[in-house]
Amino acid sequence: MTTTLKQTFLELTGKYTGNNQLQEDLWKEIETNYSEENRYYHNLHHLEYLLIKLTAVKEQVNDWDTLLFSLYYHDIIYNATSSDNEEKSAECAAKKLRLLGLETDKCVAQILATKGHTVSPDNDTNLFTDADLSILGESWELYQEYFQKIRKEYATYPDMIYNPGRKKVLQHFLNMERLFKTKAFFDKYESNAKDNLSGELKMLG
């Protein structure tokens, strides 16, 4: 599947540059960053998952190319102990898009939207943040794998620090009137996501 990720990226960037070396360099940076040692969840598999989820709703997307750039760059900078990953990732994306001669505002906005997952006036952004959250509404088995990987990413923190923080995140999601902004994702994942979040919260005591 990583082959599909690379192929999709090269086809995307090939629309905006004939510089094959630049394309390869941009891909290598993505591959290297998402393959960092401590990335148990925010890795290439996450990108593959998102590509599948977004391809399934492609006909609803207005600007597919921008959405793809957002997908590839939204977690390019990721450090579990940092609170500005989204900002740094957006900054990196803007820099790379400028190399391709592209306008950056929409991509930057979509990446920053993954910080709060609130409703956007832009439907593409809502589809993107919904896809980013859709793991919450998968089967309990897949959801369990997800939160176990997240725990590994925060391995530097003992349970006495991690658990209260995680409970706060789970409660934040549960308190949202609806997790998913678009009908496609809401209908498919909302109910299961609430059950999964509640299930993990009970496990944390």
Backbone as CSV, one residue per row, in Angstrom:
resi,resn,N_x,N_y,N_z,CA_x,CA_y,CA_z,C_x,C_y,C_z
1,MET,0.825,-1.222,0.000,0.000,0.000,0.000,0.854,1.265,0.000
2,THR,2.058,1.194,0.634,2.941,2.360,0.612,3.267,2.739,-0.827
3,THR,3.304,1.723,-1.711,3.532,1.980,-3.135,2.426,2.878,-3.677
4,THR,1.176,2.590,-3.288,0.045,3.417,-3.715,0.181,4.832,-3.163
5,LEU,0.599,4.951,-1.924,0.813,6.266,-1.308,1.824,7.068,-2.116
6,LYS,2.949,6.435,-2.443,4.002,7.128,-3.197,3.513,7.471,-4.606
7,GLN,2.891,6.511,-5.260,2.405,6.711,-6.624,1.406,7.870,-6.678
8,THR,0.479,7.888,-5.717,-0.516,8.964,-5.648,0.156,10.314,-5.446
9,PHE,1.186,10.336,-4.594,1.895,11.584,-4.322,2.656,12.062,-5.560
10,LEU,3.312,11.145,-6.260,4.071,11.527,-7.458,3.148,12.000,-8.576
11,GLU,1.979,11.365,-8.698,0.996,11.817,-9.699,0.479,13.203,-9.343
12,LEU,0.253,13.433,-8.058,-0.241,14.721,-7.574,0.774,15.827,-7.857
13,THR,2.005,15.622,-7.406,3.025,16.662,-7.573,3.425,16.825,-9.037
14,GLY,3.289,15.742,-9.823,3.627,15.797,-11.242,2.757,16.756,-12.035
15,LYS,1.609,17.111,-11.480,0.736,18.100,-12.141,1.318,19.507,-12.051
16,TYR,2.236,19.706,-11.093,2.701,21.066,-10.800,4.200,21.268,-11.024
17,THR,4.920,20.178,-11.299,6.346,20.319,-11.577,6.813,19.199,-12.512
18,GLY,7.819,19.536,-13.321,8.433,18.516,-14.167,9.761,18.075,-13.571
19,ASN,10.049,18.590,-12.371,11.315,18.299,-11.695,11.183,16.993,-10.900
20,ASN,11.613,15.901,-11.507,11.481,14.590,-10.859,12.264,14.487,-9.563
21,GLN,13.409,15.159,-9.512,14.228,15.106,-8.293,13.506,15.790,-7.139
22,LEU,12.860,16.917,-7.434,12.080,17.611,-6.396,10.969,16.703,-5.890
23,GLN,10.272,16.036,-6.800,9.202,15.121,-6.403,9.726,14.020,-5.482
24,GLU,10.843,13.423,-5.885,11.436,12.339,-5.086,11.887,12.850,-3.720
25,ASP,12.465,14.044,-3.704,12.925,14.629,-2.428,11.743,14.894,-1.488
26,LEU,10.663,15.419,-2.050,9.475,15.700,-1.236,8.897,14.398,-0.676
27,TRP,8.836,13.372,-1.516,8.315,12.085,-1.044,9.216,11.489,0.027
28,LYS,10.541,11.563,-0.188,11.491,10.982,0.773,11.319,11.617,2.139
29,GLU,11.093,12.925,2.156,10.889,13.629,3.434,9.633,13.114,4.138
30,ILE,8.565,12.941,3.382,7.322,12.416,3.951,7.543,11.010,4.497
31,GLU,8.140,10.157,3.673,8.379,8.771,4.073,9.256,8.684,5.321
32,THR,10.303,9.490,5.355,11.239,9.489,6.488,10.553,9.964,7.768
33,ASN,9.847,11.085,7.669,9.203,11.638,8.867,8.133,10.716,9.434
34,TYR,7.307,10.144,8.560,6.228,9.280,9.034,6.728,7.900,9.466
35,SER,8.010,7.626,9.217,8.584,6.335,9.621,9.464,6.475,10.861
36,GLU,9.407,7.620,11.521,10.214,7.827,12.724,9.891,6.771,13.778
37,GLU,10.883,6.449,14.544,10.844,5.328,15.490,9.652,5.328,16.446
38,ASN,9.293,6.475,16.976,8.245,6.518,18.006,6.837,6.728,17.460
39,ARG,6.682,6.623,16.158,5.354,6.800,15.546,4.671,5.440,15.441
40,TYR,3.851,5.138,16.397,3.125,3.862,16.384,1.778,3.998,15.685
41,TYR,1.218,5.191,15.745,-0.070,5.445,15.085,0.054,6.489,13.972
42,HIS,0.707,7.604,14.254,0.802,8.702,13.282,1.914,8.415,12.263
43,ASN,1.697,7.356,11.482,2.716,6.885,10.546,2.126,6.706,9.145
44,LEU,2.849,6.013,8.280,2.384,5.817,6.901,1.081,5.029,6.835
45,HIS,0.866,4.124,7.800,-0.388,3.360,7.824,-1.582,4.284,8.046
46,HIS,-1.365,5.316,8.858,-2.416,6.321,9.085,-2.737,7.046,7.785
47,LEU,-1.714,7.385,7.026,-1.936,8.050,5.728,-2.682,7.129,4.766
48,GLU,-2.309,5.862,4.764,-2.988,4.889,3.897,-4.467,4.788,4.264
49,TYR,-4.721,4.743,5.558,-6.094,4.656,6.065,-6.905,5.873,5.597
50,LEU,-6.315,7.048,5.750,-6.992,8.281,5.346,-7.254,8.314,3.841
51,LEU,-6.292,7.853,3.073,-6.452,7.842,1.616,-7.637,6.961,1.214
52,ILE,-7.774,5.832,1.872,-8.906,4.932,1.597,-10.226,5.609,1.964
53,LYS,-10.277,6.202,3.149,-11.517,6.836,3.629,-11.922,8.018,2.741
54,LEU,-10.951,8.811,2.324,-11.266,9.994,1.514,-11.580,9.624,0.061
55,THR,-10.912,8.606,-0.454,-11.212,8.152,-1.813,-12.668,7.680,-1.902
56,ALA,-13.165,7.110,-0.808,-14.546,6.612,-0.770,-15.573,7.742,-0.891
57,VAL,-15.169,8.968,-0.543,-16.104,10.116,-0.633,-15.606,11.160,-1.642
58,LYS,-14.752,10.723,-2.551,-14.096,11.656,-3.491,-15.090,12.505,-4.275
59,GLU,-16.249,11.909,-4.613,-17.222,12.654,-5.423,-17.805,13.848,-4.663
60,GLN,-17.630,13.863,-3.342,-18.131,14.988,-2.540,-17.081,16.088,-2.352
61,VAL,-15.864,15.795,-2.801,-14.744,16.723,-2.586,-14.676,17.753,-3.712
62,ASN,-14.524,19.006,-3.329,-14.456,20.096,-4.297,-13.043,20.264,-4.861
63,ASP,-12.037,20.216,-3.982,-10.643,20.425,-4.389,-9.815,19.230,-3.910
64,TRP,-9.795,18.200,-4.727,-9.144,16.935,-4.361,-7.637,17.108,-4.161
65,ASP,-6.997,17.904,-5.002,-5.545,18.059,-4.894,-5.146,18.682,-3.560
66,THR,-5.839,19.734,-3.159,-5.522,20.365,-1.872,-5.740,19.381,-0.727
67,LEU,-6.824,18.612,-0.812,-7.113,17.631,0.237,-5.993,16.596,0.335
68,LEU,-5.470,16.183,-0.818,-4.365,15.217,-0.807,-3.105,15.816,-0.181
69,PHE,-2.802,17.057,-0.524,-1.639,17.705,0.096,-1.824,17.781,1.617
70,SER,-3.027,18.090,2.058,-3.316,18.152,3.497,-3.112,16.785,4.136
71,LEU,-3.555,15.750,3.447,-3.395,14.376,3.942,-1.917,14.062,4.169
72,TYR,-1.099,14.328,3.163,0.321,13.962,3.251,1.095,14.775,4.286
73,TYR,0.680,16.010,4.503,1.479,16.883,5.369,0.892,17.112,6.761
74,HIS,-0.329,16.627,7.053,-0.981,17.062,8.292,-0.277,16.587,9.572
75,ASP,0.467,15.481,9.498,1.219,15.001,10.663,2.704,14.866,10.348
76,ILE,3.191,15.627,9.367,4.596,15.445,8.979,5.535,15.793,10.129
77,ILE,5.107,16.721,10.970,5.839,17.017,12.208,4.996,16.461,13.354
78,TYR,5.548,15.508,14.078,4.775,14.925,15.173,5.683,14.546,16.335
79,ASN,5.392,15.165,17.468,6.107,14.858,18.706,5.051,14.814,19.801
80,ALA,4.884,13.654,20.425,3.811,13.470,21.414,3.888,14.461,22.571
81,THR,5.075,14.980,22.854,5.213,15.896,23.992,5.027,17.364,23.586
82,SER,4.765,17.598,22.306,4.630,18.974,21.813,3.166,19.332,21.575
83,SER,2.841,20.609,21.741,1.447,21.042,21.554,1.254,21.834,20.258
84,ASP,2.326,21.948,19.463,2.193,22.743,18.242,2.524,21.934,16.984
85,ASN,2.234,20.644,17.016,2.503,19.791,15.854,1.746,20.262,14.606
86,GLU,0.484,20.619,14.795,-0.335,21.042,13.654,0.227,22.318,13.021
87,GLU,0.605,23.262,13.869,1.160,24.514,13.355,2.459,24.266,12.587
88,LYS,3.322,23.417,13.152,4.603,23.126,12.486,4.388,22.342,11.190
89,SER,3.417,21.424,11.207,3.110,20.652,9.999,2.552,21.562,8.910
90,ALA,1.687,22.483,9.307,1.099,23.435,8.349,2.180,24.333,7.752
91,GLU,3.106,24.743,8.586,4.218,25.583,8.134,5.085,24.823,7.126
92,CYS,5.350,23.567,7.418,6.129,22.720,6.512,5.393,22.549,5.179
93,ALA,4.092,22.285,5.256,3.280,22.108,4.044,3.335,23.360,3.173
94,ALA,3.193,24.528,3.792,3.202,25.791,3.046,4.525,25.967,2.302
95,LYS,5.613,25.625,2.991,6.940,25.752,2.389,7.064,24.843,1.155
96,LYS,6.589,23.613,1.281,6.706,22.653,0.178,5.774,23.024,-0.986
97,LEU,4.568,23.473,-0.667,3.629,23.864,-1.719,4.148,25.066,-2.501
98,ARG,4.849,25.964,-1.799,5.429,27.123,-2.497,6.497,26.676,-3.498
99,LEU,7.218,25.610,-3.173,8.219,25.066,-4.103,7.554,24.589,-5.397
100,LEU,6.283,24.192,-5.277,5.523,23.714,-6.437,4.726,24.838,-7.099
101,GLY,4.894,26.064,-6.563,4.207,27.219,-7.134,2.736,27.280,-6.779
102,LEU,2.369,26.657,-5.649,0.953,26.562,-5.281,0.561,27.531,-4.183
103,GLU,-0.701,27.923,-4.191,-1.302,28.729,-3.126,-1.438,27.821,-1.901
104,THR,-1.206,28.358,-0.726,-1.076,27.508,0.461,-2.197,27.636,1.491
105,ASP,-3.012,28.691,1.398,-3.954,29.009,2.479,-4.921,27.866,2.809
106,LYS,-5.497,27.243,1.777,-6.500,26.203,2.021,-5.896,24.978,2.705
107,CYS,-4.728,24.601,2.237,-4.045,23.442,2.823,-3.671,23.722,4.277
108,VAL,-3.140,24.885,4.529,-2.766,25.283,5.894,-3.995,25.243,6.804
109,ALA,-5.109,25.782,6.325,-6.348,25.804,7.122,-6.838,24.389,7.425
110,GLN,-6.737,23.497,6.444,-7.194,22.119,6.663,-6.331,21.398,7.696
111,ILE,-5.030,21.610,7.628,-4.137,20.977,8.598,-4.394,21.520,9.998
112,LEU,-4.547,22.824,10.113,-4.813,23.424,11.432,-6.156,22.964,11.993
113,ALA,-7.095,22.632,11.105,-8.422,22.172,11.545,-8.364,20.831,12.275
114,THR,-7.287,20.062,12.069,-7.182,18.771,12.758,-6.818,18.945,14.231
115,LYS,-6.561,20.172,14.649,-6.240,20.417,16.062,-7.501,20.390,16.925
116,GLY,-8.585,20.996,16.424,-9.797,21.074,17.231,-10.966,20.263,16.699
117,HIS,-10.896,19.889,15.409,-11.965,19.109,14.773,-13.347,19.754,14.930
118,THR,-13.375,21.081,14.863,-14.655,21.786,14.937,-15.232,21.948,13.529
119,VAL,-16.493,22.348,13.455,-17.160,22.497,12.161,-16.539,23.650,11.374
120,SER,-16.296,23.391,10.089,-15.733,24.411,9.203,-16.797,24.815,8.182
121,PRO,-16.749,26.061,7.691,-17.671,26.445,6.611,-17.298,25.759,5.292
122,ASP,-16.107,25.144,5.255,-15.616,24.473,4.051,-15.863,22.967,4.137
123,ASN,-16.649,22.436,3.219,-17.019,21.021,3.260,-15.819,20.088,3.119
124,ASP,-14.852,20.463,2.280,-13.652,19.633,2.128,-12.932,19.476,3.460
125,THR,-12.852,20.566,4.200,-12.190,20.530,5.514,-12.948,19.611,6.457
126,ASN,-14.268,19.670,6.437,-15.072,18.785,7.287,-14.882,17.316,6.911
127,LEU,-14.804,17.034,5.626,-14.550,15.657,5.191,-13.178,15.191,5.671
128,PHE,-12.206,16.096,5.607,-10.846,15.745,6.023,-10.764,15.458,7.525
129,THR,-11.336,16.340,8.330,-11.264,16.112,9.779,-12.120,14.911,10.188
130,ASP,-13.213,14.673,9.468,-14.027,13.482,9.737,-13.236,12.202,9.440
131,ALA,-12.539,12.197,8.314,-11.723,11.025,7.971,-10.650,10.803,9.030
132,ASP,-10.079,11.902,9.521,-9.031,11.827,10.542,-9.562,11.210,11.840
133,LEU,-10.846,11.427,12.118,-11.459,10.888,13.348,-12.142,9.535,13.149
134,SER,-12.248,9.077,11.911,-13.091,7.900,11.650,-12.615,6.635,12.345
135,ILE,-11.336,6.577,12.715,-10.829,5.421,13.471,-11.620,5.245,14.774
136,LEU,-12.148,6.349,15.303,-12.915,6.285,16.556,-14.187,5.462,16.400
137,GLY,-14.683,5.372,15.175,-15.950,4.680,14.942,-15.809,3.306,14.313
138,GLU,-14.586,2.805,14.257,-14.363,1.466,13.707,-14.785,0.401,14.733
139,SER,-14.599,-0.867,14.391,-14.910,-1.945,15.329,-14.095,-1.761,16.607
140,TRP,-14.572,-2.342,17.705,-13.862,-2.231,18.979,-12.430,-2.750,18.860
141,GLU,-12.237,-3.810,18.065,-10.898,-4.392,17.898,-9.937,-3.380,17.271
142,LEU,-10.398,-2.717,16.206,-9.549,-1.712,15.550,-9.350,-0.494,16.434
143,TYR,-10.400,-0.112,17.141,-10.301,1.031,18.049,-9.304,0.735,19.173
144,GLN,-9.347,-0.486,19.671,-8.430,-0.892,20.742,-6.976,-0.830,20.261
145,GLU,-6.744,-1.304,19.051,-5.395,-1.219,18.458,-4.954,0.237,18.389
146,TYR,-5.881,1.102,17.992,-5.584,2.532,17.873,-5.166,3.117,19.221
147,PHE,-5.964,2.895,20.277,-5.607,3.568,21.534,-4.381,2.946,22.197
148,GLN,-4.102,1.696,21.883,-2.872,1.074,22.391,-1.645,1.694,21.711
149,LYS,-1.778,1.999,20.421,-0.682,2.650,19.698,-0.476,4.078,20.197
150,ILE,-1.570,4.765,20.468,-1.467,6.124,21.018,-0.742,6.085,22.368
151,ARG,-1.068,5.095,23.180,-0.410,4.970,24.493,1.091,4.785,24.322
152,LYS,1.484,4.007,23.311,2.922,3.789,23.052,3.601,5.087,22.653
153,GLU,2.886,5.924,21.900,3.476,7.196,21.488,3.711,8.110,22.697
154,TYR,2.925,7.898,23.729,3.069,8.699,24.953,3.773,7.911,26.061
155,ALA,4.594,6.948,25.647,5.239,6.043,26.616,6.116,6.776,27.629
156,THR,6.549,7.978,27.270,7.390,8.751,28.184,6.632,9.148,29.458
157,TYR,5.275,9.125,29.383,4.468,9.513,30.541,3.977,8.289,31.316
158,PRO,4.103,8.290,32.640,3.533,7.189,33.438,2.009,7.280,33.444
159,ASP,1.328,6.183,33.805,-0.139,6.151,33.822,-0.751,7.282,34.647
160,MET,-0.097,7.628,35.753,-0.666,8.647,36.641,-0.746,10.020,35.965
161,ILE,0.064,10.216,34.937,-0.001,11.470,34.173,-0.812,11.265,32.889
162,TYR,-0.567,10.129,32.213,-1.225,9.886,30.925,-2.731,9.710,31.080
163,ASN,-3.150,8.879,32.027,-4.575,8.527,32.131,-5.505,9.731,32.332
164,PRO,-5.186,10.652,33.260,-6.068,11.832,33.399,-6.135,12.662,32.115
165,GLY,-5.002,12.781,31.430,-4.980,13.549,30.183,-5.804,12.874,29.098
166,ARG,-5.674,11.557,29.018,-6.434,10.803,28.024,-7.929,10.875,28.323
167,LYS,-8.282,10.773,29.603,-9.701,10.845,29.994,-10.294,12.205,29.609
168,LYS,-9.489,13.241,29.738,-9.941,14.592,29.382,-10.239,14.671,27.877
169,VAL,-9.365,14.052,27.072,-9.556,14.032,25.616,-10.827,13.266,25.261
170,LEU,-10.982,12.091,25.864,-12.157,11.262,25.580,-13.442,11.985,25.964
171,GLN,-13.420,12.633,27.134,-14.601,13.348,27.600,-14.927,14.527,26.696
172,HIS,-13.868,15.174,26.202,-14.055,16.294,25.259,-14.819,15.820,24.028
173,PHE,-14.410,14.684,23.480,-15.096,14.139,22.302,-16.529,13.735,22.635
174,LEU,-16.707,13.108,23.785,-18.051,12.662,24.179,-18.993,13.845,24.421
175,ASN,-18.430,14.968,24.835,-19.255,16.155,25.099,-19.662,16.897,23.834
176,MET,-18.996,16.576,22.718,-19.346,17.238,21.457,-20.733,16.784,21.020
177,GLU,-21.514,17.731,20.529,-22.876,17.411,20.097,-22.846,16.314,19.033
178,ARG,-21.885,16.438,18.114,-21.641,15.373,17.142,-20.167,15.394,16.770
179,LEU,-19.579,14.217,16.671,-18.163,14.105,16.329,-17.932,14.366,14.848
180,PHE,-18.848,13.858,14.033,-18.667,13.918,12.583,-19.573,14.982,11.959
181,LYS,-18.950,15.830,11.162,-19.657,16.990,10.614,-20.429,16.673,9.336
182,THR,-19.962,15.674,8.587,-20.590,15.358,7.293,-21.500,14.141,7.425
183,LYS,-22.523,14.101,6.610,-23.502,13.016,6.670,-22.864,11.648,6.414
184,ALA,-21.965,11.588,5.434,-21.333,10.314,5.078,-20.635,9.681,6.274
185,PHE,-19.865,10.469,7.000,-19.124,9.948,8.143,-20.011,9.810,9.377
186,PHE,-20.922,10.751,9.566,-21.821,10.687,10.726,-22.638,9.394,10.707
187,ASP,-23.265,9.130,9.567,-24.126,7.948,9.452,-23.353,6.655,9.694
188,LYS,-22.111,6.634,9.258,-21.329,5.398,9.336,-20.636,5.192,10.681
189,TYR,-20.193,6.288,11.319,-19.288,6.135,12.463,-19.748,6.719,13.801
190,GLU,-20.696,7.640,13.794,-21.008,8.398,15.018,-21.377,7.505,16.203
191,SER,-22.352,6.647,16.001,-22.856,5.823,17.103,-21.760,4.925,17.683
192,ASN,-21.034,4.263,16.805,-19.973,3.369,17.253,-18.850,4.130,17.952
193,ALA,-18.555,5.327,17.446,-17.493,6.143,18.045,-17.826,6.495,19.493
194,LYS,-19.065,6.887,19.734,-19.464,7.225,21.107,-19.338,5.997,22.023
195,ASP,-19.734,4.840,21.506,-19.611,3.597,22.289,-18.148,3.283,22.595
196,ASN,-17.289,3.429,21.588,-15.866,3.137,21.771,-15.220,4.087,22.774
197,LEU,-15.511,5.369,22.637,-14.941,6.365,23.561,-15.384,6.086,24.990
198,SER,-16.672,5.754,25.148,-17.199,5.433,26.487,-16.523,4.183,27.041
199,GLY,-16.303,3.209,26.167,-15.655,1.958,26.577,-14.244,2.178,27.070
200,GLU,-13.482,3.008,26.353,-12.112,3.295,26.787,-12.113,4.094,28.081
201,LEU,-13.049,5.031,28.194,-13.126,5.850,29.404,-13.370,4.973,30.634
202,LYS,-14.236,3.980,30.502,-14.504,3.059,31.628,-13.247,2.269,31.985
203,MET,-12.487,1.878,30.980,-11.251,1.114,31.231,-10.235,1.925,32.019
204,LEU,-10.242,3.237,31.798,-9.275,4.094,32.482,-9.696,4.405,33.924
205,GLY,-10.939,4.033,34.256,-11.397,4.153,35.639,-11.879,5.546,36.024
